[in-house]
């Protein structure tokens, strides 16, 4: 689940970039998870020449914890994600399903032996994602994510893991409306300190698809 949250934060940041054409020549190269002013983990992003994300590498305590690698079809559309542990053993494969308009409508997560683990359904309003519902193979929903907007700008993301915890990520922007990170309010962490996600950028091409990649 922590992997899902990290990726959601990254890709929702990218979604925000897509709303502002003046920001389309910058891209994130690192995302830091900071607790009580200490970096506890960080994720490094790699791109191909087109500007599509091809790999995310997550580090924790100085060691690689996880890889996420992305594949694209012959038309350049994102088709698959593979997740590996630090020893490069396959943990999970995700397949992406789109509607007739090209919007992501569902993703399906499979175990290394190709069993369906869970699937996610995306709900839209006014061409923006407003909710993601995640189900077990038996079609029982076990968590959801909701998105709040102000005008064109994403303001917050609510993660609700049914009967276990809730988490809200509140967006932080700079004077140029560039999303620089999130403050994180987690139900299990309240009163124990502060948690922040921070993005590091570089100049470089990045595709619309990369901006939409992880609304998940």
Helices and strands as residue ranges (DSSP letters): H 2-18, G 21-23, E 26-35, E 38-47, E 53-60, E 63-72, E 78-85, E 90-98, E 104-110, E 116-125, E 128-136, E 141-150, E 153-161, E 165-173, E 179-186, E 195-203, H 208-212
